[in-house]
Amino acid sequence: KTIQAWLKKYGNNPAHCLNLSINNHFIKPEIFQQIIAQVFGGQRFWNVNFLPWTPTNSDFNKVLNYPDIFIAMSGGESNDVLNMTGVALGKHIICMNAHGYQDWANNENAILVDPSGMVDVTDNMFFQKGAPINQGNFFDYSEEDLFVAFEKAEQRLKNNPVNEAGLKLQKKNAKSFVDTLLNKI
């Protein structure tokens, strides 16, 4: 849904580029390609890049440092280390105002999109009704709210390429990490 919304707004627009880091080693490559083809409606967009899996910290660091704006609209994320780290590096972000994102994202360091409801997670691949795990609902959002968030993110980036409020996460997380270690000792 998020990719399709981005494509509607920015697909083949030379001022924008989408880097997708979507890999799943549990899905056969040919099935993964079919899913991607469905998402893209069989169209090609020259301003969309598929990033390979990043096996090293150096590769992962490149992924974190390249974009200006991260988009984190997962409706069921428990803790999104990649996006939180990007924000702590001063990147701008659009994210769902729900679940694990609420541990670190706020109106100062993120453009928050409020959930519009819940949707069933059943996909008969990873999430199956009646299974002992991996079932339930995840948060959904309005595409219009995401379009508004795109505009806000562009304005924040234009006003200051560095997310100053995001940089504060470095200090907050370092303190939290040290406090946790001290409590364990």
Phi and psi in degrees as GROMACS dihedral restraints (atoms count N, CA, C in turn):
[ dihedral_restraints ]
;  ai    aj    ak    al  type     phi  dphi    fc
    3     4     5     6     1   -67.1    20    10
    4     5     6     7     1   -43.3    20    10
    6     7     8     9     1   -62.0    20    10
    7     8     9    10     1   -45.2    20    10
    9    10    11    12     1   -62.9    20    10
   10    11    12    13     1   -38.0    20    10
   12    13    14    15     1   -64.5    20    10
   13    14    15    16     1   -43.0    20    10
   15    16    17    18     1   -62.0    20    10
   16    17    18    19     1   -43.1    20    10
   18    19    20    21     1   -62.6    20    10
   19    20    21    22     1   -38.2    20    10
   21    22    23    24     1   -60.7    20    10
   22    23    24    25     1   -42.4    20    10
   24    25    26    27     1   -82.7    20    10
   25    26    27    28     1   -42.0    20    10
   27    28    29    30     1  -123.1    20    10
   28    29    30    31     1    -1.3    20    10
   30    31    32    33     1   -53.9    20    10
   31    32    33    34     1   126.8    20    10
   33    34    35    36     1    61.9    20    10
   34    35    36    37     1    20.6    20    10
   36    37    38    39     1   -89.6    20    10
   37    38    39    40     1   119.1    20    10
   39    40    41    42     1   -64.5    20    10
   40    41    42    43     1   -13.8    20    10
   42    43    44    45     1   -84.6    20    10
   43    44    45    46     1    -6.0    20    10
   45    46    47    48     1  -135.4    20    10
   46    47    48    49     1   150.1    20    10
   48    49    50    51     1  -142.0    20    10
   49    50    51    52     1   137.6    20    10
   51    52    53    54     1  -112.9    20    10
   52    53    54    55     1   121.9    20    10
   54    55    56    57     1  -102.9    20    10
   55    56    57    58     1   119.5    20    10
   57    58    59    60     1  -104.7    20    10
   58    59    60    61     1   123.8    20    10
   60    61    62    63     1  -110.7    20    10
   61    62    63    64     1    74.9    20    10
   63    64    65    66     1  -124.0    20    10
   64    65    66    67     1   104.0    20    10
   66    67    68    69     1  -131.2    20    10
   67    68    69    70     1   143.6    20    10
   69    70    71    72     1  -146.2    20    10
   70    71    72    73     1   105.4    20    10
   72    73    74    75     1   -73.0    20    10
   73    74    75    76     1    -5.6    20    10
   75    76    77    78     1   -90.0    20    10
   76    77    78    79     1    -7.1    20    10
   78    79    80    81     1  -109.4    20    10
   79    80    81    82     1   134.1    20    10
   81    82    83    84     1   -59.5    20    10
   82    83    84    85     1   139.7    20    10
   84    85    86    87     1   -52.9    20    10
   85    86    87    88     1   -39.4    20    10
   87    88    89    90     1   -68.5    20    10
   88    89    90    91     1   -33.3    20    10
   90    91    92    93     1   -72.3    20    10
   91    92    93    94     1   -39.7    20    10
   93    94    95    96     1   -59.7    20    10
   94    95    96    97     1   -43.2    20    10
   96    97    98    99     1   -64.1    20    10
   97    98    99   100     1   -35.3    20    10
   99   100   101   102     1   -65.3    20    10
  100   101   102   103     1   -41.1    20    10
  102   103   104   105     1   -62.8    20    10
  103   104   105   106     1   -45.0    20    10
  105   106   107   108     1   -61.8    20    10
  106   107   108   109     1   -43.5    20    10
  108   109   110   111     1   -60.2    20    10
  109   110   111   112     1   -38.6    20    10
  111   112   113   114     1   -64.7    20    10
  112   113   114   115     1   -45.3    20    10
  114   115   116   117     1   -59.8    20    10
  115   116   117   118     1   -40.4    20    10
  117   118   119   120     1   -88.2    20    10
  118   119   120   121     1     0.8    20    10
  120   121   122   123     1    58.4    20    10
  121   122   123   124     1    28.4    20    10
  123   124   125   126     1    74.5    20    10
  124   125   126   127     1     1.6    20    10
  126   127   128   129     1   -89.6    20    10
  127   128   129   130     1   158.1    20    10
  129   130   131   132     1  -108.8    20    10
  130   131   132   133     1   138.0    20    10
  132   133   134   135     1  -126.4    20    10
  133   134   135   136     1   116.6    20    10
  135   136   137   138     1   -72.8    20    10
  136   137   138   139     1   -14.0    20    10
  138   139   140   141     1  -100.8    20    10
  139   140   141   142     1    25.5    20    10
  141   142   143   144     1  -121.3    20    10
  142   143   144   145     1   126.9    20    10
  144   145   146   147     1  -114.9    20    10
  145   146   147   148     1   138.7    20    10
  147   148   149   150     1  -100.9    20    10
  148   149   150   151     1   115.5    20    10
  150   151   152   153     1   -83.6    20    10
  151   152   153   154     1   138.8    20    10
  153   154   155   156     1   -72.9    20    10
  154   155   156   157     1   165.3    20    10
  156   157   158   159     1   -57.4    20    10
  157   158   159   160     1   141.1    20    10
  159   160   161   162     1  -105.5    20    10
  160   161   162   163     1    98.1    20    10
  162   163   164   165     1   -77.5    20    10
  163   164   165   166     1   -16.9    20    10
  165   166   167   168     1  -119.5    20    10
  166   167   168   169     1   159.4    20    10
  168   169   170   171     1   -62.2    20    10
  169   170   171   172     1   -35.2    20    10
  171   172   173   174     1   -62.5    20    10
  172   173   174   175     1   -44.1    20    10
  174   175   176   177     1   -64.7    20    10
  175   176   177   178     1   -43.8    20    10
  177   178   179   180     1   -60.8    20    10
  178   179   180   181     1   -40.0    20    10
  180   181   182   183     1   -62.6    20    10
  181   182   183   184     1   -36.9    20    10
  183   184   185   186     1   -64.0    20    10
  184   185   186   187     1   -41.5    20    10
  186   187   188   189     1   -60.4    20    10
  187   188   189   190     1   -40.5    20    10
  189   190   191   192     1   -71.0    20    10
  190   191   192   193     1   -32.5    20    10
  192   193   194   195     1   -91.6    20    10
  193   194   195   196     1   -13.2    20    10
  195   196   197   198     1   -76.9    20    10
  196   197   198   199     1   -48.8    20    10
  198   199   200   201     1   -75.0    20    10
  199   200   201   202     1   159.3    20    10
  201   202   203   204     1   -91.9    20    10
  202   203   204   205     1   -33.9    20    10
  204   205   206   207     1  -133.5    20    10
  205   206   207   208     1   129.2    20    10
  207   208   209   210     1   -95.7    20    10
  208   209   210   211     1   149.1    20    10
  210   211   212   213     1  -122.0    20    10
  211   212   213   214     1   118.8    20    10
  213   214   215   216     1  -127.4    20    10
  214   215   216   217     1    84.4    20    10
  216   217   218   219     1  -112.5    20    10
  217   218   219   220     1    25.2    20    10
  219   220   221   222     1   -63.5    20    10
  220   221   222   223     1   131.5    20    10
  222   223   224   225     1   -83.4    20    10
  223   224   225   226     1    -1.3    20    10
  225   226   227   228     1  -141.7    20    10
  226   227   228   229     1    25.7    20    10
  228   229   230   231     1   -72.9    20    10
  229   230   231   232     1   129.3    20    10
  231   232   233   234     1   -86.9    20    10
  232   233   234   235     1   -40.3    20    10
  234   235   236   237     1  -158.6    20    10
  235   236   237   238     1   121.4    20    10
  237   238   239   240     1  -107.9    20    10
  238   239   240   241     1    84.6    20    10
  240   241   242   243     1   -63.3    20    10
  241   242   243   244     1   -40.7    20    10
  243   244   245   246     1   -57.5    20    10
  244   245   246   247     1   -52.7    20    10
  246   247   248   249     1   -70.3    20    10
  247   248   249   250     1   -38.5    20    10
  249   250   251   252     1   -61.7    20    10
  250   251   252   253     1   -40.8    20    10
  252   253   254   255     1   -65.2    20    10
  253   254   255   256     1   -41.5    20    10
  255   256   257   258     1   -59.1    20    10
  256   257   258   259     1   -43.3    20    10
  258   259   260   261     1   -64.7    20    10
  259   260   261   262     1   -41.5    20    10
  261   262   263   264     1   -64.0    20    10
  262   263   264   265     1   -22.1    20    10
  264   265   266   267     1   -85.0    20    10
  265   266   267   268     1    -0.7    20    10
  267   268   269   270     1    97.7    20    10
  268   269   270   271     1    14.2    20    10
  270   271   272   273     1   -84.4    20    10
  271   272   273   274     1   151.7    20    10
  273   274   275   276     1   -82.7    20    10
  274   275   276   277     1   157.9    20    10
  276   277   278   279     1  -149.1    20    10
  277   278   279   280     1   145.4    20    10
  279   280   281   282     1  -109.9    20    10
  280   281   282   283     1   126.8    20    10
  282   283   284   285     1  -148.5    20    10
  283   284   285   286     1   159.5    20    10
  285   286   287   288     1   -66.3    20    10
  286   287   288   289     1   134.5    20    10
  288   289   290   291     1   -88.9    20    10
  289   290   291   292     1    68.9    20    10
  291   292   293   294     1  -159.6    20    10
  292   293   294   295     1   167.9    20    10
  294   295   296   297     1    38.8    20    10
  295   296   297   298     1  -131.8    20    10
  297   298   299   300     1   -61.8    20    10
  298   299   300   301     1   -27.0    20    10
  300   301   302   303     1   -61.2    20    10
  301   302   303   304     1   -29.9    20    10
  303   304   305   306     1   -68.5    20    10
  304   305   306   307     1   -12.2    20    10
  306   307   308   309     1   -69.5    20    10
  307   308   309   310     1   -25.6    20    10
  309   310   311   312     1  -136.1    20    10
  310   311   312   313     1   -24.7    20    10
  312   313   314   315     1   -87.6    20    10
  313   314   315   316     1   139.3    20    10
  315   316   317   318     1  -146.0    20    10
  316   317   318   319     1   178.8    20    10
  318   319   320   321     1   -65.4    20    10
  319   320   321   322     1   -19.7    20    10
  321   322   323   324     1   -80.7    20    10
  322   323   324   325     1   -44.2    20    10
  324   325   326   327     1   -99.6    20    10
  325   326   327   328     1    -0.9    20    10
  327   328   329   330     1  -149.3    20    10
  328   329   330   331     1   157.3    20    10
  330   331   332   333     1   -96.4    20    10
  331   332   333   334     1   111.3    20    10
  333   334   335   336     1   -93.3    20    10
  334   335   336   337     1   136.5    20    10
  336   337   338   339     1  -112.6    20    10
  337   338   339   340     1   118.0    20    10
  339   340   341   342     1   -72.8    20    10
  340   341   342   343     1   142.7    20    10
  342   343   344   345     1   -62.9    20    10
  343   344   345   346     1   149.0    20    10
  345   346   347   348     1  -104.6    20    10
  346   347   348   349     1    -3.7    20    10
  348   349   350   351     1   157.0    20    10
  349   350   351   352     1  -163.3    20    10
  351   352   353   354     1  -125.0    20    10
  352   353   354   355     1   149.5    20    10
  354   355   356   357     1  -129.7    20    10
  355   356   357   358     1   151.0    20    10
  357   358   359   360     1   -66.9    20    10
  358   359   360   361     1   135.6    20    10
  360   361   362   363     1   -86.3    20    10
  361   362   363   364     1    -6.1    20    10
  363   364   365   366     1   -56.3    20    10
  364   365   366   367     1   121.4    20    10
  366   367   368   369     1  -127.2    20    10
  367   368   369   370     1    -0.5    20    10
  369   370   371   372     1    58.0    20    10
  370   371   372   373     1    17.2    20    10
  372   373   374   375     1  -116.5    20    10
  373   374   375   376     1   -61.8    20    10
  375   376   377   378     1  -105.8    20    10
  376   377   378   379     1   -30.0    20    10
  378   379   380   381     1  -116.8    20    10
  379   380   381   382     1   117.3    20    10
  381   382   383   384     1  -130.9    20    10
  382   383   384   385     1   136.8    20    10
  384   385   386   387     1   -59.8    20    10
  385   386   387   388     1   138.8    20    10
  387   388   389   390     1    83.0    20    10
  388   389   390   391     1    -5.6    20    10
  390   391   392   393     1   -71.3    20    10
  391   392   393   394     1   152.1    20    10
  393   394   395   396     1   -68.6    20    10
  394   395   396   397     1   -21.6    20    10
  396   397   398   399     1  -137.6    20    10
  397   398   399   400     1   176.0    20    10
  399   400   401   402     1    54.6    20    10
  400   401   402   403     1    56.0    20    10
  402   403   404   405     1  -147.2    20    10
  403   404   405   406     1   161.4    20    10
  405   406   407   408     1   131.5    20    10
  406   407   408   409     1  -143.2    20    10
  408   409   410   411     1  -129.5    20    10
  409   410   411   412     1   160.0    20    10
  411   412   413   414     1  -134.2    20    10
  412   413   414   415     1   163.6    20    10
  414   415   416   417     1   -71.1    20    10
  415   416   417   418     1   142.9    20    10
  417   418   419   420     1  -115.0    20    10
  418   419   420   421     1   172.2    20    10
  420   421   422   423     1  -148.1    20    10
  421   422   423   424     1   163.0    20    10
  423   424   425   426     1   -83.8    20    10
  424   425   426   427     1   132.4    20    10
  426   427   428   429     1   -59.8    20    10
  427   428   429   430     1   -37.2    20    10
  429   430   431   432     1   -61.7    20    10
  430   431   432   433     1   -40.1    20    10
  432   433   434   435     1   -63.3    20    10
  433   434   435   436     1   -35.9    20    10
  435   436   437   438     1   -68.0    20    10
  436   437   438   439     1   -40.4    20    10
  438   439   440   441     1   -60.8    20    10
  439   440   441   442     1   -41.0    20    10
  441   442   443   444     1   -62.1    20    10
  442   443   444   445     1   -41.7    20    10
  444   445   446   447     1   -64.0    20    10
  445   446   447   448     1   -38.3    20    10
  447   448   449   450     1   -56.3    20    10
  448   449   450   451     1   -46.4    20    10
  450   451   452   453     1   -62.6    20    10
  451   452   453   454     1   -44.7    20    10
  453   454   455   456     1   -62.6    20    10
  454   455   456   457     1   -41.2    20    10
  456   457   458   459     1   -64.1    20    10
  457   458   459   460     1   -42.2    20    10
  459   460   461   462     1   -60.7    20    10
  460   461   462   463     1   -40.7    20    10
  462   463   464   465     1   -66.5    20    10
  463   464   465   466     1   -42.7    20    10
  465   466   467   468     1   -61.6    20    10
  466   467   468   469     1   -42.7    20    10
  468   469   470   471     1   -62.7    20    10
  469   470   471   472     1   -41.7    20    10
  471   472   473   474     1   -64.2    20    10
  472   473   474   475     1   -40.7    20    10
  474   475   476   477     1   -68.3    20    10
  475   476   477   478     1   -37.3    20    10
  477   478   479   480     1  -160.8    20    10
  478   479   480   481     1   116.3    20    10
  480   481   482   483     1   -63.2    20    10
  481   482   483   484     1   -17.7    20    10
  483   484   485   486     1  -104.6    20    10
  484   485   486   487     1   128.2    20    10
  486   487   488   489     1   -80.0    20    10
  487   488   489   490     1    89.0    20    10
  489   490   491   492     1   -59.7    20    10
  490   491   492   493     1   -40.1    20    10
  492   493   494   495     1   -66.0    20    10
  493   494   495   496     1   -32.5    20    10
  495   496   497   498     1   -65.6    20    10
  496   497   498   499     1   -35.7    20    10
  498   499   500   501     1   -59.2    20    10
  499   500   501   502     1   -27.0    20    10
  501   502   503   504     1   -64.1    20    10
  502   503   504   505     1   -21.2    20    10
  504   505   506   507     1   -63.3    20    10
  505   506   507   508     1   -26.9    20    10
  507   508   509   510     1   -60.3    20    10
  508   509   510   511     1   -50.0    20    10
  510   511   512   513     1   -67.3    20    10
  511   512   513   514     1   -43.7    20    10
  513   514   515   516     1   -61.2    20    10
  514   515   516   517     1   -46.6    20    10
  516   517   518   519     1   -71.0    20    10
  517   518   519   520     1   -34.9    20    10
  519   520   521   522     1   -64.0    20    10
  520   521   522   523     1   -43.4    20    10
  522   523   524   525     1   -63.1    20    10
  523   524   525   526     1   -44.2    20    10
  525   526   527   528     1   -61.2    20    10
  526   527   528   529     1   -41.5    20    10
  528   529   530   531     1   -63.4    20    10
  529   530   531   532     1   -46.1    20    10
  531   532   533   534     1   -64.7    20    10
  532   533   534   535     1   -44.3    20    10
  534   535   536   537     1   -59.5    20    10
  535   536   537   538     1   -42.1    20    10
  537   538   539   540     1   -62.7    20    10
  538   539   540   541     1   -43.9    20    10
  540   541   542   543     1   -62.4    20    10
  541   542   543   544     1   -45.1    20    10
  543   544   545   546     1   -63.8    20    10
  544   545   546   547     1   -37.7    20    10
  546   547   548   549     1   -66.5    20    10
  547   548   549   550     1   -31.9    20    10
  549   550   551   552     1   -74.0    20    10
  550   551   552   553     1   -31.0    20    10
